[in-house]
Every structure is written in structure tokens, then in C-alpha cells.
Amino acid sequence: MRVELREITKRFGSFTANDSISLTVEPGQIHCLLGENGAGKSTLMNVVFGLLHPDHGEILLDGEPVRFANSGEAVRRGIGMVHQHFMLVPVFSVAENVVLGFEPTKSLNRLDHDKARREIRELSERYGLDVDPDAVVETLPVGIQQRVEILKALSHDARLLILDEPTAVLTPQEIDALMGIMRSLAAAGTSILFITHKLKEVRAVADVITVIRQGRVIDSVSPETSEPDLAALMVGRSVSLTVAKDAVEVGGSSLELRDVVVRDDRGLVAVDHVSLSVREGEIVALAGVQGNGQTELAEAIAGMRHVESGQIVLGGRDITNRSPREILDEGLGHVPEDRHRDGLVLSMSISDNLVLNTPRRAPFARRGTRQLSAVADNARDLVQRFDIRTTGIDASASSLSGGNQQKVIVARELSRPLVAFMASQPTRGLDVGSIEYVHRQIVAERNAGRGVLIISSELDEVLALGDRIAVMYAGRITGVVDSSTSREDIGLLMAGAGREH
């Protein structure tokens, strides 16, 4: 299928998400849409898939203008979309998920299970997807769940397949498998629109790369374009893609976990007897596919979740099940996974957010009275030091971009004496420029002799920052390795193929 987008514009109130975007996807082509988070990629794909309607412009399929009232019409015209967050029913089988909404029936309108299984086996074999139609989705690894999503699209004879950030929850081996599937589909004539912000992936698989910045097409380039050049196109300036780290003498234990057990919101064990030590002057990067207990472990360290058994020690002092306020006072700097829910009060000013963890301390309060001039002086200093882009310190945190919101949290946490620093998904949702900045601050903390624990599902980030890398799978540490370990070996540990530590 040949797909043409001509001058597509989509506005939300006064905000223009897509500004006169034009591009063409040829039959059998893997066309990558590359851009920062918030650049307008997903909005554009939702327009193509009929989930949103453009305010201006048109879509042509094989030269014919089309306008979809909904996604069902897009599906009937041969467009399939695999969303970043899977649209699967966990308790249904693969077959039931694939045919949902288009069920083959037999007498009395009953689902024809045999026909559904046959169709899925045939599709699975044709495209090399290797999926058991009888498997229950919730029992499958995320890489196989993604194959189920692709099968759903292909079962409706999709001739254009849209993949929205498809590698966000995959191990390196699963990413390699997905790339192989994409190449097979393209070779069979399927057109693919691949949305991502990961430079290595686009250069590995794309035939054409279109870069979008702030809702506009900046350029269309070949996959031979270097990563630094692609990053510059995305951000609008040159960006360092490497993390410079000096040799630092490692000291004693800064943060120690001893046989820690933590349950999730359902009462199930999410952290299963985890022991780990972070020493002064080192970064330990905790890697793993999202959902393997990392979130619950970070919340337990920060006092946000109850520790059922085991011990957490910060600078030689037991902080197990202490309150978040007490743990911060003991010297833990914490950048939470969800900056909106746990890191900021969005309706409050930037100056107030910069003293959220020390509002009653001198010089920001004296005898129970806030010292507004000290709060303002602190904000002006940190805004300048941490390059927080804002119209003023009295602006609300909600007025900032995601990168600048993250800078507010990092500035607040690093502007006080610390024993250890912990950051969960520190660059999630950030552009490559903001990532460069946050990484520099993390390394500076390590160089100053603090112990640093980074929890990230981004393997590139783990490899760039970690002096040692601990890998978590199904609530356990499957291995602790040094930063020279290959991506493939770390990927195996992320998939659970390792010795428990």
C-alpha cells in the first residue's frame, strides 16, 4: 500500500501538535518516524489510524483520498496499529484476542474456536511469528504479547502496519526478533510506519527516516545518517551521546539492601529476597523489563511502600519502614519514577517545588514562619545552575516541559547534603538534550563520592551510566555484572536466564 500524508495539521485548542506534515510510505517500505517525546509522532499516527481527525490536510491510500470516521474504517481499509500499550485482554487466549470484534461463528452464533485457531496458526507460520493460539495472554512474555498484537493487525489483512514505540518493554533479544519480523513483513509487501526516539533502532531497520521536531517535518534522511546527526535533527543542536566518567576511588557502603521482601498492591511478592550494595563513588544501574519489581523496590527504599522482611541501610543507619520524610532527612536523594504523581505539585510554583523536601528548615522557615525571600533566592540560584527553562520562578510547575520538570526535581534533590542518590527512570519522556543534562548531573554526584542507584528499563542508559549493573527479573536479582558486559548477556539476564544473586 502506498500512503501519502499531505499537509496534515492537528490542533488541540491553541496548541498545534502536527503542523502541515507531509510524507509518503511506499509499498514494502519501513518508514521510521523519529522525534523527541512530545514531537507529535503519536498524534500523527492516531490521525492516520482514524482515532483523531485532522483539522487540515488529507490522507491518500494508493492515490485515493480517504477520511476515516473511526479506527474501524481504517482497519477495513487495510491499516493496522500496534499501540505502545498493548490492547489485549489478559485472561483471553491468543485466539480469542486476535479475533475479538471479528469473531468467526458457527451455529447459534457461537465462536468457532477451531476456525480461529487454524487462521492464527496459518498467519503465524506465514510470517514466522511462532505464537500458540491456545496460550493465555497473561502467561506470555511481553515480546510474545507484542506478536499477538501484530497478528491481530495482520488478521485483518493490514497492508500498512503502524508500530508505536514498539520496543519500550522488550529485552535486546526480543528487539532483534521484532526487527526480523519487520523485515519479513516488508519483504512480503507490507508497508510499515515505525515510531521511535531510539537512534540505534532506526538505523538498524529503516529504509527512510523522517525526523519530526515540535510538530513539523525537519528532514527525511537515509539510515546511513550518523547518530549524532540524527540527534541534532531531533533537538536542533549538537548533542553528546556518550557519558564521560572519570575514575573514582570506591569507598564503603552507601546504600545496602539485605534480603528485602516487598509485596505489590495485589498482595503478591514483587521483591523476592533482594540483596544489593551500592558503594560510595559508584553508580549501580538496576536493569530489567518494566514490571519485574523495580518500582516496588524503589518505593520501599524511599519509604513509600512497606518492607515485609529484610533490612535497608543508608550510610550505616537502618531506614527500614521509616517514613519518607525521615528517610529524606537521613540523606537519601530521590527522583521518583512518576514525576507528576510523586515528584511535583504541579499547581504550585517552581520556587515552592524546589523546597518541597525542606519547607520547614532554615533558611526557608524561621520559628514556623516561611521566609519568602530565601525561597525565592534559592529558586533563582537553582534555575540558573540547573538551566531550568521557565518564564519565571513564580510560574507553576505544570507550565514547564517534561524535561524542565525533571530538572526541577533533580535540582531540588541535589541541592542538599546527601548520603546516597536514587533515581527511577530518570530520563523517561525526555528529549536527547535533557537526557544529556540529567546524565551529567548523575555522574557528578558519583564523582563527588556519593553512592548512586539508577533504576532504568532503558538498556542504553544502564550501559552508559552503570559502573556495575544489577539485573532484576520476576522480583529477584538474576546477576550483577560490570559495565563491559555485552548487551546480549544482559538481555539474557533480563529474560530470567541467569544465576540468582
Secondary structure, DSSP 8 states (H G I E B T S, - for coil): --EEEEEEEEEETTEEEEEEEEEEE-TT-EEEEE--TTSSHHHHHHHHTTSS--SEEEEEETTEEE--SSHHHHHHTTEEEE-SS----TTSBHHHHHHTTS--B-GGG-B-HHHHHHHHHHHHHHHT----TTSBGGGS-HHHHHHHHHHHHHHTT-SEEEEESTTTT--HHHHHHHHHHHHHHHHTT-EEEEEES-HHHHHHH-SEEEEEETTEEEEEE-TTS-HHHHHHHHHSS----S---------SEEEEEEEEEEE-TTS-EEEEEEEEEEETT-EEEEE--TTSSHHHHHHHHTTSS-EEEEEEEETTEE-TT--HHHHHHTTEEEE-S-IIIII--TTSBHHHHTTTTSTTSTTTEETTEE-HHHHHHHHHHHHHHTT---S-TTSBGGGS-HHHHHHHHHHHHHTS--SEEEEESTTTT--HHHHHHHHHHHHHHHHTT-EEEEEES-HHHHHHH-SEEEEEETTEEEEEEETTS-HHHHHHHHTT-S---
